[in-house]
């Protein structure tokens, strides 16, 4: 079932140590192996579970456009408040809008800005990091 259900606030699957790892985003560090292998970028649209990708592709206009570039460890949508659990359809719609904006307006400066915002959010703690 873990491959069908994303993490949610108060999820019993998360241990005390897991909460700390997720709150500080340290749990994302192993993704850098995927960056080194060339399967991911540091910045880009965050990937979803395959089951969610199929569901969102049917319901959300232009959802698959975000797959035109490599997925990222962090992204514009995540630093703009749309990280973590998709609680409403608006969450995924806005995530797609930010991802498409990123795709259409990519620049090295934008990537640097997103990386610094990600670091800031990790230090400060993000309310949707659970």
N, CA, C and O atoms as a printed pandas DataFrame, in Angstrom:
     atom_number atom_name residue_name chain_id  residue_number  x_coord  y_coord  z_coord
0              1         N          UNK        A               1    0.803   -1.196    0.000
1              2        CA          UNK        A               1    0.000    0.000    0.000
2              3         C          UNK        A               1    0.849    1.266    0.000
3              4         O          UNK        A               1    0.382    2.318   -0.437
4              5         N          UNK        A               2    2.093    1.185    0.483
5              6        CA          UNK        A               2    2.946    2.364    0.543
6              7         C          UNK        A               2    3.173    2.961   -0.840
7              8         O          UNK        A               2    3.414    4.162   -0.961
8              9         N          UNK        A               3    3.099    2.136   -1.887
9             10        CA          UNK        A               3    3.309    2.644   -3.241
10            11         C          UNK        A               3    2.062    3.334   -3.792
11            12         O          UNK        A               3    2.103    3.900   -4.884
12            13         N          UNK        A               4    0.968    3.295   -3.056
13            14        CA          UNK        A               4   -0.270    3.945   -3.490
14            15         C          UNK        A               4   -0.610    5.185   -2.672
15            16         O          UNK        A               4   -1.286    6.089   -3.164
16            17         N          UNK        A               5   -0.147    5.230   -1.431
17            18        CA          UNK        A               5   -0.535    6.312   -0.533
18            19         C          UNK        A               5    0.664    7.171   -0.167
19            20         O          UNK        A               5    1.653    6.686    0.383
20            21         N          UNK        A               6    0.556    8.459   -0.484
21            22        CA          UNK        A               6    1.634    9.365   -0.119
22            23         C          UNK        A               6    1.561    9.660    1.371
23            24         O          UNK        A               6    0.546    9.417    2.024
24            25         N          UNK        A               7    2.646   10.181    1.884
25            26        CA          UNK        A               7    2.723   10.505    3.308
26            27         C          UNK        A               7    1.720   11.612    3.624
27            28         O          UNK        A               7    1.477   12.494    2.801
28            29         N          UNK        A               8    1.151   11.557    4.803
29            30        CA          UNK        A               8    0.229   12.603    5.233
30            31         C          UNK        A               8    0.565   12.985    6.671
31            32         O          UNK        A               8    1.267   12.256    7.373
32            33         N          UNK        A               9    0.067   14.105    7.084
33            34        CA          UNK        A               9    0.336   14.588    8.450
34            35         C          UNK        A               9   -0.162   13.555    9.461
35            36         O          UNK        A               9   -1.289   13.070    9.364
36            37         N          UNK        A              10    0.684   13.229   10.422
37            38        CA          UNK        A              10    0.311   12.248   11.444
38            39         C          UNK        A              10    0.395   10.811   10.969
39            40         O          UNK        A              10   -0.120    9.916   11.638
40            41         N          UNK        A              11    1.029   10.565    9.833
41            42        CA          UNK        A              11    1.135    9.221    9.265
42            43         C          UNK        A              11    1.880    8.307   10.236
43            44         O          UNK        A              11    2.987    8.625   10.671
44            45         N          UNK        A              12    1.280    7.192   10.568
45            46        CA          UNK        A              12    1.871    6.261   11.544
46            47         C          UNK        A              12    3.092    5.518   11.000
47            48         O          UNK        A              12    3.822    4.891   11.768
48            49         N          UNK        A              13    3.320    5.582    9.694
49            50        CA          UNK        A              13    4.490    4.909    9.115
50            51         C          UNK        A              13    5.786    5.652    9.394
51            52         O          UNK        A              13    6.865    5.083    9.232
52            53         N          UNK        A              14    5.704    6.909    9.808
53            54        CA          UNK        A              14    6.892    7.727   10.033
54            55         C          UNK        A              14    7.339    7.587   11.486
55            56         O          UNK        A              14    6.568    7.830   12.414
56            57         N          UNK        A              15    8.594    7.193   11.663
57            58        CA          UNK        A              15    9.158    7.056   13.005
58            59         C          UNK        A              15    9.623    8.419   13.513
59            60         O          UNK        A              15    9.607    9.402   12.772
60            61         N          UNK        A              16   10.035    8.473   14.778
61            62        CA          UNK        A              16   10.537    9.723   15.361
62            63         C          UNK        A              16   11.765   10.213   14.591
63            64         O          UNK        A              16   11.873   11.399   14.280
64            65         N          UNK        A              17   12.671    9.319   14.291
65            66        CA          UNK        A              17   13.861    9.691   13.508
66            67         C          UNK        A              17   13.445   10.100   12.095
67            68         O          UNK        A              17   13.995   11.049   11.536
68            69         N          UNK        A              18   12.499    9.402   11.531
69            70        CA          UNK        A              18   11.989    9.729   10.206
70            71         C          UNK        A              18   11.408   11.128   10.144
71            72         O          UNK        A              18   11.574   11.827    9.145
72            73         N          UNK        A              19   10.723   11.547   11.211
73            74        CA          UNK        A              19   10.159   12.900   11.261
74            75         C          UNK        A              19   11.263   13.951   11.172
75            76         O          UNK        A              19   11.123   14.956   10.475
76            77         N          UNK        A              20   12.361   13.707   11.885
77            78        CA          UNK        A              20   13.494   14.646   11.845
78            79         C          UNK        A              20   14.109   14.651   10.447
79            80         O          UNK        A              20   14.389   15.711    9.889
80            81         N          UNK        A              21   14.317   13.463    9.890
81            82        CA          UNK        A              21   14.896   13.372    8.549
82            83         C          UNK        A              21   14.028   14.081    7.523
83            84         O          UNK        A              21   14.543   14.786    6.655
84            85         N          UNK        A              22   12.716   13.902    7.613
85            86        CA          UNK        A              22   11.808   14.524    6.650
86            87         C          UNK        A              22   11.697   16.029    6.879
87            88         O          UNK        A              22   11.655   16.797    5.918
88            89         N          UNK        A              23   11.649   16.456    8.130
89            90        CA          UNK        A              23   11.509   17.882    8.441
90            91         C          UNK        A              23   12.704   18.676    7.916
91            92         O          UNK        A              23   12.550   19.809    7.460
92            93         N          UNK        A              24   13.891   18.082    7.981
93            94        CA          UNK        A              24   15.110   18.761    7.521
94            95         C          UNK        A              24   15.453   18.407    6.076
95            96         O          UNK        A              24   16.424   18.926    5.526
96            97         N          UNK        A              25   14.672   17.534    5.465
97            98        CA          UNK        A              25   14.871   17.057    4.092
98            99         C          UNK        A              25   16.156   16.237    3.915
99           100         O          UNK        A              25   16.598   16.018    2.787
100          101         N          UNK        A              26   16.742   15.795    4.998
101          102        CA          UNK        A              26   17.936   14.945    4.908
102          103         C          UNK        A              26   17.600   13.631    4.199
103          104         O          UNK        A              26   18.473   13.007    3.597
104          105         N          UNK        A              27   16.348   13.219    4.271
105          106        CA          UNK        A              27   15.941   11.976    3.604
106          107         C          UNK        A              27   16.090   12.054    2.085
107          108         O          UNK        A              27   16.029   11.027    1.409
108          109         N          UNK        A              28   16.282   13.242    1.547
109          110        CA          UNK        A              28   16.471   13.413    0.101
110          111         C          UNK        A              28   17.923   13.210   -0.336
111          112         O          UNK        A              28   18.188   13.082   -1.532
112          113         N          UNK        A              29   18.857   13.178    0.596
113          114        CA          UNK        A              29   20.283   13.079    0.253
114          115         C          UNK        A              29   20.615   11.891   -0.664
115          116         O          UNK        A              29   21.413   12.060   -1.586
116          117         N          UNK        A              30   20.042   10.711   -0.454
117          118        CA          UNK        A              30   20.356    9.596   -1.366
118          119         C          UNK        A              30   19.977    9.873   -2.829
119          120         O          UNK        A              30   20.491    9.217   -3.734
120          121         N          UNK        A              31   19.081   10.842   -3.061
121          122        CA          UNK        A              31   18.704   11.172   -4.437
122          123         C          UNK        A              31   19.888   11.723   -5.224
123          124         O          UNK        A              31   19.879   11.689   -6.455
124          125         N          UNK        A              32   20.911   12.234   -4.527
125          126        CA          UNK        A              32   22.086   12.744   -5.232
126          127         C          UNK        A              32   22.802   11.631   -6.004
127          128         O          UNK        A              32   23.514   11.900   -6.972
128          129         N          UNK        A              33   22.611   10.388   -5.574
129          130        CA          UNK        A              33   23.156    9.259   -6.345
130          131         C          UNK        A              33   22.487    9.228   -7.718
131          132         O          UNK        A              33   23.146    8.986   -8.729
132          133         N          UNK        A              34   21.189    9.471   -7.749
133          134        CA          UNK        A              34   20.461    9.512   -9.020
134          135         C          UNK        A              34   20.911   10.683   -9.886
135          136         O          UNK        A              34   20.925   10.579  -11.112
136          137         N          UNK        A              35   21.280   11.795   -9.256
137          138        CA          UNK        A              35   21.806   12.945  -10.005
138          139         C          UNK        A              35   23.143   12.552  -10.629
139          140         O          UNK        A              35   23.378   12.809  -11.810
140          141         N          UNK        A              36   24.019   11.932   -9.840
141          142        CA          UNK        A              36   25.328   11.509  -10.357
142          143         C          UNK        A              36   25.195   10.489  -11.480
143          144         O          UNK        A              36   25.998   10.487  -12.413
144          145         N          UNK        A              37   24.187    9.624  -11.398
145          146        CA          UNK        A              37   23.942    8.635  -12.460
146          147         C          UNK        A              37   23.330    9.273  -13.704
147          148         O          UNK        A              37   23.326    8.664  -14.774
148          149         N          UNK        A              38   22.814   10.493  -13.572
149          150        CA          UNK        A              38   22.190   11.171  -14.701
150          151         C          UNK        A              38   20.708   10.916  -14.834
151          152         O          UNK        A              38   20.103   11.298  -15.836
152          153         N          UNK        A              39   20.105   10.270  -13.837
153          154        CA          UNK        A              39   18.670    9.974  -13.881
154          155         C          UNK        A              39   17.811   11.131  -13.381
155          156         O          UNK        A              39   16.622   11.210  -13.689
156          157         N          UNK        A              40   18.426   12.032  -12.605
157          158        CA          UNK        A              40   17.708   13.172  -12.040
158          159         C          UNK        A              40   18.578   14.415  -12.151
159          160         O          UNK        A              40   19.779   14.334  -12.409
160          161         N          UNK        A              41   17.945   15.567  -11.951
161          162        CA          UNK        A              41   18.641   16.840  -11.836
162          163         C          UNK        A              41   18.533   17.302  -10.388
163          164         O          UNK        A              41   17.722   16.779   -9.624
164          165         N          UNK        A              42   19.340   18.272  -10.013
165          166        CA          UNK        A              42   19.184   18.855   -8.683
166          167         C          UNK        A              42   17.868   19.629   -8.656
167          168         O          UNK        A              42   17.112   19.533   -7.689
168          169         N          UNK        A              43   17.591   20.400   -9.717
169          170        CA          UNK        A              43   16.358   21.187   -9.796
170          171         C          UNK        A              43   15.532   20.708  -10.992
171          172         O          UNK        A              43   16.062   20.487  -12.080
172          173         N          UNK        A              44   14.252   20.556  -10.772
173          174        CA          UNK        A              44   13.328   20.135  -11.820
174          175         C          UNK        A              44   12.024   19.716  -11.173
175          176         O          UNK        A              44   11.926   19.724   -9.946
176          177         N          UNK        A              45   11.033   19.355  -11.946
177          178        CA          UNK        A              45    9.767   18.898  -11.363
178          179         C          UNK        A              45    9.974   17.653  -10.503
179          180         O          UNK        A              45   10.666   16.723  -10.916
180          181         N          UNK        A              46    9.390   17.630   -9.333
181          182        CA          UNK        A              46    9.497   16.462   -8.460
182          183         C          UNK        A              46    8.696   15.313   -9.067
183          184         O          UNK        A              46    7.578   15.519   -9.541
184          185         N          UNK        A              47    9.255   14.114   -9.056
185          186        CA          UNK        A              47    8.515   12.966   -9.586
186          187         C          UNK        A              47    7.404   12.530   -8.627
187          188         O          UNK        A              47    7.480   12.753   -7.419
188          189         N          UNK        A              48    6.393   11.915   -9.187
189          190        CA          UNK        A              48    5.308   11.343   -8.393
190          191         C          UNK        A              48    5.352    9.828   -8.533
191          192         O          UNK        A              48    6.027    9.297   -9.414
192          193         N          UNK        A              49    4.625    9.138   -7.659
193          194        CA          UNK        A              49    4.497    7.691   -7.793
194          195         C          UNK        A              49    3.813    7.396   -9.126
195          196         O          UNK        A              49    2.987    8.180   -9.593
196          197         N          UNK        A              50    4.155    6.277   -9.728
197          198        CA          UNK        A              50    3.592    5.917  -11.033
198          199         C          UNK        A              50    2.070    5.896  -10.975
199          200         O          UNK        A              50    1.413    6.369  -11.903
200          201         N          UNK        A              51    1.502    5.361   -9.910
201          202        CA          UNK        A              51    0.034    5.309   -9.798
202          203         C          UNK        A              51   -0.565    6.713   -9.769
203          204         O          UNK        A              51   -1.644    6.935  -10.318
204          205         N          UNK        A              52    0.125    7.662   -9.134
205          206        CA          UNK        A              52   -0.369    9.041   -9.100
206          207         C          UNK        A              52   -0.184    9.714  -10.451
207          208         O          UNK        A              52   -1.035   10.497  -10.872
208          209         N          UNK        A              53    0.914    9.421  -11.134
209          210        CA          UNK        A              53    1.161   10.007  -12.448
210          211         C          UNK        A              53    0.029    9.632  -13.396
211          212         O          UNK        A              53   -0.481   10.487  -14.119
212          213         N          UNK        A              54   -0.368    8.369  -13.400
213          214        CA          UNK        A              54   -1.455    7.926  -14.278
214          215         C          UNK        A              54   -2.761    8.631  -13.926
215          216         O          UNK        A              54   -3.495    9.071  -14.811
216          217         N          UNK        A              55   -3.046    8.735  -12.634
217          218        CA          UNK        A              55   -4.286    9.374  -12.186
218          219         C          UNK        A              55   -4.293   10.866  -12.552
219          220         O          UNK        A              55   -5.278   11.368  -13.093
220          221         N          UNK        A              56   -3.183   11.578  -12.254
221          222        CA          UNK        A              56   -3.128   13.008  -12.535
222          223         C          UNK        A              56   -3.120   13.294  -14.035
223          224         O          UNK        A              56   -3.686   14.295  -14.475
224          225         N          UNK        A              57   -2.487   12.431  -14.821
225          226        CA          UNK        A              57   -2.438   12.626  -16.272
226          227         C          UNK        A              57   -3.848   12.630  -16.863
227          228         O          UNK        A              57   -4.113   13.337  -17.835
228          229         N          UNK        A              58   -4.744   11.850  -16.281
229          230        CA          UNK        A              58   -6.124   11.789  -16.766
230          231         C          UNK        A              58   -6.946   12.993  -16.300
231          232         O          UNK        A              58   -7.888   13.399  -16.981
232          233         N          UNK        A              59   -6.594   13.566  -15.144
233          234        CA          UNK        A              59   -7.424   14.617  -14.536
234          235         C          UNK        A              59   -6.894   16.036  -14.687
235          236         O          UNK        A              59   -7.678   16.985  -14.698
236          237         N          UNK        A              60   -5.573   16.199  -14.805
237          238        CA          UNK        A              60   -4.982   17.539  -14.765
238          239         C          UNK        A              60   -4.418   17.907  -16.132
239          240         O          UNK        A              60   -3.543   17.224  -16.665
240          241         N          UNK        A              61   -4.932   18.993  -16.685
241          242        CA          UNK        A              61   -4.489   19.472  -17.986
242          243         C          UNK        A              61   -2.982   19.749  -17.968
243          244         O          UNK        A              61   -2.474   20.367  -17.032
244          245         N          UNK        A              62   -2.284   19.298  -18.983
245          246        CA          UNK        A              62   -0.841   19.515  -19.187
246          247         C          UNK        A              62    0.041   18.847  -18.139
247          248         O          UNK        A              62    1.219   19.188  -18.028
248          249         N          UNK        A              63   -0.495   17.910  -17.372
249          250        CA          UNK        A              63    0.304   17.253  -16.336
250          251         C          UNK        A              63    1.549   16.590  -16.923
251          252         O          UNK        A              63    2.623   16.670  -16.328
252          253         N          UNK        A              64    1.425   15.947  -18.062
253          254        CA          UNK        A              64    2.554   15.195  -18.623
254          255         C          UNK        A              64    3.637   16.101  -19.211
255          256         O          UNK        A              64    4.741   15.628  -19.483
256          257         N          UNK        A              65    3.353   17.385  -19.413
257          258        CA          UNK        A              65    4.357   18.324  -19.925
258          259         C          UNK        A              65    5.545   18.378  -18.978
259          260         O          UNK        A              65    6.680   18.553  -19.420
260          261         N          UNK        A              66    5.300   18.232  -17.694
261          262        CA          UNK        A              66    6.380   18.293  -16.700
262          263         C          UNK        A              66    7.377   17.151  -16.846
263          264         O          UNK        A              66    8.443   17.181  -16.232
264          265         N          UNK        A              67    7.045   16.152  -17.646
265          266        CA          UNK        A              67    7.948   15.022  -17.883
266          267         C          UNK        A              67    8.897   15.261  -19.061
267          268         O          UNK        A              67    9.676   14.376  -19.415
268          269         N          UNK        A              68    8.838   16.442  -19.664
269          270        CA          UNK        A              68    9.725   16.748  -20.787
270          271         C          UNK        A              68   11.169   16.947  -20.356
271          272         O          UNK        A              68   12.076   16.887  -21.186
272          273         N          UNK        A              69   11.393   17.183  -19.060
273          274        CA          UNK        A              69   12.756   17.311  -18.541
274          275         C          UNK        A              69   12.941   16.336  -17.382
275          276         O          UNK        A              69   11.974   15.776  -16.865
276          277         N          UNK        A              70   14.187   16.143  -16.987
277          278        CA          UNK        A              70   14.478   15.214  -15.886
278          279         C          UNK        A              70   13.838   15.713  -14.596
279          280         O          UNK        A              70   13.756   16.918  -14.360
280          281         N          UNK        A              71   13.387   14.781  -13.767
281          282        CA          UNK        A              71   12.859   15.180  -12.466
282          283         C          UNK        A              71   13.982   15.715  -11.589
283          284         O          UNK        A              71   15.155   15.421  -11.817
284          285         N          UNK        A              72   13.614   16.498  -10.591
285          286        CA          UNK        A              72   14.611   17.101   -9.717
286          287         C          UNK        A              72   14.413   16.746   -8.257
287          288         O          UNK        A              72   13.338   16.313   -7.842
288          289         N          UNK        A              73   15.473   16.939   -7.489
289          290        CA          UNK        A              73   15.398   16.746   -6.042
290          291         C          UNK        A              73   14.546   17.847   -5.424
291          292         O          UNK        A              73   13.811   17.614   -4.465
292          293         N          UNK        A              74   14.653   19.041   -5.979
293          294        CA          UNK        A              74   13.836   20.168   -5.542
294          295         C          UNK        A              74   13.314   20.868   -6.784
295          296         O          UNK        A              74   13.800   20.633   -7.890
296          297         N          UNK        A              75   12.332   21.718   -6.598
297          298        CA          UNK        A              75   11.770   22.409   -7.749
298          299         C          UNK        A              75   11.070   23.694   -7.347
299          300         O          UNK        A              75   10.881   23.973   -6.163
300          301         N          UNK        A              76   10.694   24.464   -8.343
301          302        CA          UNK        A              76   10.018   25.736   -8.111
302          303         C          UNK        A              76    8.711   25.532   -7.344
303          304         O          UNK        A              76    8.391   26.315   -6.449
304          305         N          UNK        A              77    7.969   24.509   -7.681
305          306        CA          UNK        A              77    6.705   24.256   -6.981
306          307         C          UNK        A              77    6.950   23.986   -5.497
307          308         O          UNK        A              77    6.194   24.455   -4.647
308          309         N          UNK        A              78    8.005   23.230   -5.186
309          310        CA          UNK        A              78    8.284   22.873   -3.803
310          311         C          UNK        A              78    8.663   24.097   -2.967
311          312         O          UNK        A              78    8.231   24.222   -1.821
312          313         N          UNK        A              79    9.460   24.993   -3.530
313          314        CA          UNK        A              79    9.859   26.177   -2.755
314          315         C          UNK        A              79    8.779   27.253   -2.768
315          316         O          UNK        A              79    8.897   28.267   -2.080
316          317         N          UNK        A              80    7.734   27.030   -3.547
317          318        CA          UNK        A              80    6.625   27.988   -3.628
318          319         C          UNK        A              80    5.415   27.535   -2.818
319          320         O          UNK        A              80    4.322   28.080   -2.974
320          321         N          UNK        A              81    5.605   26.541   -1.954
321          322        CA          UNK        A              81    4.532   26.106   -1.064
322          323         C          UNK        A              81    3.772   24.866   -1.501
323          324         O          UNK        A              81    2.794   24.489   -0.856
324          325         N          UNK        A              82    4.195   24.225   -2.577
325          326        CA          UNK        A              82    3.469   23.055   -3.075
326          327         C          UNK        A              82    4.311   21.799   -2.982
327          328         O          UNK        A              82    4.415   21.036   -3.943
328          329         N          UNK        A              83    4.905   21.591   -1.835
329          330        CA          UNK        A              83    5.682   20.380   -1.603
330          331         C          UNK        A              83    4.835   19.416   -0.796
331          332         O          UNK        A              83    3.860   19.817   -0.160
332          333         N          UNK        A              84    5.205   18.156   -0.822
333          334        CA          UNK        A              84    4.557   17.178    0.049
334          335         C          UNK        A              84    3.189   16.740   -0.421
335          336         O          UNK        A              84    2.904   16.658   -1.616
336          337         N          UNK        A              85    2.366   16.467    0.550
337          338        CA          UNK        A              85    1.046   15.886    0.317
338          339         C          UNK        A              85    0.175   16.773   -0.567
339          340         O          UNK        A              85    0.126   17.993   -0.408
340          341         N          UNK        A              86   -0.508   16.119   -1.502
341          342        CA          UNK        A              86   -1.504   16.802   -2.328
342          343         C          UNK        A              86   -2.835   16.647   -1.592
343          344         O          UNK        A              86   -3.460   15.587   -1.607
344          345         N          UNK        A              87   -3.245   17.745   -0.946
345          346        CA          UNK        A              87   -4.462   17.691   -0.142
346          347         C          UNK        A              87   -5.707   18.034   -0.948
347          348         O          UNK        A              87   -6.791   17.518   -0.679
348          349         N          UNK        A              88   -5.546   18.914   -1.945
349          350        CA          UNK        A              88   -6.677   19.311   -2.770
350          351         C          UNK        A              88   -6.254   19.271   -4.239
351          352         O          UNK        A              88   -5.062   19.228   -4.545
352          353         N          UNK        A              89   -7.205   19.286   -5.119
353          354        CA          UNK        A              89   -6.897   19.313   -6.544
354          355         C          UNK        A              89   -6.143   20.599   -6.906
355          356         O          UNK        A              89   -5.329   20.608   -7.830
356          357         N          UNK        A              90   -6.417   21.672   -6.179
357          358        CA          UNK        A              90   -5.699   22.933   -6.388
358          359         C          UNK        A              90   -4.197   22.758   -6.158
359          360         O          UNK        A              90   -3.389   23.370   -6.857
360          361         N          UNK        A              91   -3.822   21.928   -5.185
361          362        CA          UNK        A              91   -2.398   21.680   -4.907
362          363         C          UNK        A              91   -1.688   21.130   -6.140
363          364         O          UNK        A              91   -0.611   21.605   -6.499
364          365         N          UNK        A              92   -2.276   20.149   -6.778
365          366        CA          UNK        A              92   -1.614   19.527   -7.936
366          367         C          UNK        A              92   -1.700   20.446   -9.152
367          368         O          UNK        A              92   -0.767   20.493   -9.953
368          369         N          UNK        A              93   -2.787   21.163   -9.300
369          370        CA          UNK        A              93   -2.921   22.110  -10.418
370          371         C          UNK        A              93   -1.838   23.185  -10.312
371          372         O          UNK        A              93   -1.176   23.504  -11.300
372          373         N          UNK        A              94   -1.663   23.739   -9.121
373          374        CA          UNK        A              94   -0.639   24.770   -8.925
374          375         C          UNK        A              94    0.766   24.199   -9.061
375          376         O          UNK        A              94    1.656   24.874   -9.579
376          377         N          UNK        A              95    0.980   22.979   -8.610
377          378        CA          UNK        A              95    2.292   22.337   -8.773
378          379         C          UNK        A              95    2.624   22.236  -10.259
379          380         O          UNK        A              95    3.745   22.535  -10.670
380          381         N          UNK        A              96    1.660   21.818  -11.054
381          382        CA          UNK        A              96    1.879   21.709  -12.500
382          383         C          UNK        A              96    2.142   23.087  -13.109
383          384         O          UNK        A              96    3.012   23.227  -13.968
384          385         N          UNK        A              97    1.397   24.103  -12.670
385          386        CA          UNK        A              97    1.627   25.467  -13.187
386          387         C          UNK        A              97    3.051   25.934  -12.898
387          388         O          UNK        A              97    3.708   26.484  -13.782
388          389         N          UNK        A              98    3.536   25.723  -11.679
389          390        CA          UNK        A              98    4.903   26.115  -11.334
390          391         C          UNK        A              98    5.921   25.304  -12.133
391          392         O          UNK        A              98    6.934   25.844  -12.578
392          393         N          UNK        A              99    5.657   24.012  -12.315
393          394        CA          UNK        A              99    6.580   23.163  -13.082
394          395         C          UNK        A              99    6.669   23.621  -14.536
395          396         O          UNK        A              99    7.757   23.659  -15.110
396          397         N          UNK        A             100    5.540   23.964  -15.126
397          398        CA          UNK        A             100    5.538   24.430  -16.514
398          399         C          UNK        A             100    6.205   25.807  -16.616
399          400         O          UNK        A             100    6.934   26.074  -17.572
400          401         N          UNK        A             101    5.958   26.671  -15.641
401          402        CA          UNK        A             101    6.638   27.972  -15.622
402          403         C          UNK        A             101    8.149   27.748  -15.581
403          404         O          UNK        A             101    8.894   28.401  -16.311
404          405         N          UNK        A             102    8.599   26.831  -14.733
405          406        CA          UNK        A             102   10.031   26.525  -14.630
406          407         C          UNK        A             102   10.569   26.047  -15.979
407          408         O          UNK        A             102   11.617   26.500  -16.439
408          409         N          UNK        A             103    9.846   25.140  -16.596
409          410        CA          UNK        A             103   10.244   24.599  -17.900
410          411         C          UNK        A             103   10.392   25.702  -18.948
411          412         O          UNK        A             103   11.359   25.726  -19.709
412          413         N          UNK        A             104    9.435   26.597  -18.974
413          414        CA          UNK        A             104    9.413   27.651  -19.994
414          415         C          UNK        A             104   10.372   28.799  -19.706
415          416         O          UNK        A             104   10.718   29.559  -20.610
416          417         N          UNK        A             105   10.806   28.932  -18.443
417          418        CA          UNK        A             105   11.622   30.080  -18.045
418          419         C          UNK        A             105   12.943   29.667  -17.408
419          420         O          UNK        A             105   13.526   30.427  -16.635
420          421         N          UNK        A             106   13.415   28.472  -17.728
421          422        CA          UNK        A             106   14.627   27.970  -17.101
422          423         C          UNK        A             106   15.798   28.922  -17.315
423          424         O          UNK        A             106   15.977   29.486  -18.394
424          425         N          UNK        A             107   16.587   29.082  -16.260
425          426        CA          UNK        A             107   17.856   29.795  -16.350
426          427         C          UNK        A             107   18.733   29.296  -15.210
427          428         O          UNK        A             107   18.236   28.758  -14.220
428          429         N          UNK        A             108   20.019   29.476  -15.357
429          430        CA          UNK        A             108   20.939   29.098  -14.285
430          431         C          UNK        A             108   20.615   29.900  -13.024
431          432         O          UNK        A             108   20.659   29.367  -11.915
432          433         N          UNK        A             109   20.290   31.178  -13.200
433          434        CA          UNK        A             109   19.930   32.022  -12.052
434          435         C          UNK        A             109   18.703   31.463  -11.334
435          436         O          UNK        A             109   18.677   31.433  -10.103
436          437         N          UNK        A             110   17.691   31.021  -12.073
437          438        CA          UNK        A             110   16.489   30.456  -11.457
438          439         C          UNK        A             110   16.845   29.198  -10.675
439          440         O          UNK        A             110   16.360   29.007   -9.560
440          441         N          UNK        A             111   17.688   28.336  -11.248
441          442        CA          UNK        A             111   18.117   27.130  -10.531
442          443         C          UNK        A             111   18.828   27.494   -9.227
443          444         O          UNK        A             111   18.554   26.902   -8.182
444          445         N          UNK        A             112   19.731   28.458   -9.287
445          446        CA          UNK        A             112   20.474   28.878   -8.089
446          447         C          UNK        A             112   19.514   29.427   -7.035
447          448         O          UNK        A             112   19.637   29.120   -5.849
448          449         N          UNK        A             113   18.568   30.234   -7.476
449          450        CA          UNK        A             113   17.563   30.796   -6.565
450          451         C          UNK        A             113   16.760   29.679   -5.887
451          452         O          UNK        A             113   16.515   29.741   -4.682
452          453         N          UNK        A             114   16.352   28.668   -6.646
453          454        CA          UNK        A             114   15.581   27.542   -6.100
454          455         C          UNK        A             114   16.420   26.748   -5.109
455          456         O          UNK        A             114   15.914   26.348   -4.060
456          457         N          UNK        A             115   17.693   26.512   -5.419
457          458        CA          UNK        A             115   18.572   25.773   -4.510
458          459         C          UNK        A             115   18.718   26.524   -3.188
459          460         O          UNK        A             115   18.612   25.924   -2.118
460          461         N          UNK        A             116   18.962   27.841   -3.259
461          462        CA          UNK        A             116   19.103   28.619   -2.025
462          463         C          UNK        A             116   17.798   28.660   -1.244
463          464         O          UNK        A             116   17.818   28.599   -0.015
464          465         N          UNK        A             117   16.674   28.762   -1.925
465          466        CA          UNK        A             117   15.374   28.757   -1.235
466          467         C          UNK        A             117   15.126   27.400   -0.585
467          468         O          UNK        A             117   14.548   27.330    0.500
468          469         N          UNK        A             118   15.556   26.331   -1.234
469          470        CA          UNK        A             118   15.418   24.985   -0.667
470          471         C          UNK        A             118   16.228   24.859    0.617
471          472         O          UNK        A             118   15.740   24.335    1.618
472          473         N          UNK        A             119   17.463   25.342    0.583
473          474        CA          UNK        A             119   18.324   25.290    1.771
474          475         C          UNK        A             119   17.703   26.112    2.904
475          476         O          UNK        A             119   17.652   25.663    4.049
476          477         N          UNK        A             120   17.236   27.306    2.578
477          478        CA          UNK        A             120   16.571   28.161    3.573
478          479         C          UNK        A             120   15.363   27.450    4.181
479          480         O          UNK        A             120   15.196   27.439    5.400
480          481         N          UNK        A             121   14.525   26.859    3.333
481          482        CA          UNK        A             121   13.327   26.159    3.819
482          483         C          UNK        A             121   13.698   24.967    4.705
483          484         O          UNK        A             121   13.012   24.691    5.689
484          485         N          UNK        A             122   14.785   24.257    4.361
485          486        CA          UNK        A             122   15.218   23.106    5.162
486          487         C          UNK        A             122   15.687   23.556    6.541
487          488         O          UNK        A             122   15.418   22.892    7.542
488          489         N          UNK        A             123   16.387   24.680    6.589
489          490        CA          UNK        A             123   16.877   25.199    7.868
490          491         C          UNK        A             123   15.723   25.721    8.720
491          492         O          UNK        A             123   15.641   25.447    9.917
492          493         N          UNK        A             124   14.849   26.466    8.088
493          494        CA          UNK        A             124   13.704   27.075    8.801
494          495         C          UNK        A             124   12.653   26.023    9.165
495          496         O          UNK        A             124   11.953   26.156   10.168
496          497         N          UNK        A             125   12.552   24.989    8.348
497          498        CA          UNK        A             125   11.514   23.982    8.555
498          499         C          UNK        A             125   10.278   24.345    7.768
499          500         O          UNK        A             125    9.820   25.488    7.807
500          501         N          UNK        A             126    9.746   23.394    7.068
501          502        CA          UNK        A             126    8.589   23.614    6.213
502          503         C          UNK        A             126    7.384   22.931    6.844
503          504         O          UNK        A             126    7.460   21.763    7.225
504          505         N          UNK        A             127    6.268   23.655    6.955
505          506        CA          UNK        A             127    5.083   23.093    7.594
506          507         C          UNK        A             127    4.543   21.864    6.859
507          508         O          UNK        A             127    3.833   21.051    7.450
508          509         N          UNK        A             128    4.878   21.726    5.559
509          510        CA          UNK        A             128    4.402   20.555    4.813
510          511         C          UNK        A             128    5.438   19.444    4.759
511          512         O          UNK        A             128    5.277   18.485    4.004
512          513         N          UNK        A             129    6.513   19.561    5.561
513          514        CA          UNK        A             129    7.542   18.535    5.608
514          515         C          UNK        A             129    7.219   17.590    6.771
515          516         O          UNK        A             129    7.616   17.825    7.912
516          517         N          UNK        A             130    6.491   16.522    6.451
517          518        CA          UNK        A             130    6.142   15.535    7.469
518          519         C          UNK        A             130    6.109   14.150    6.854
519          520         O          UNK        A             130    5.833   13.173    7.550
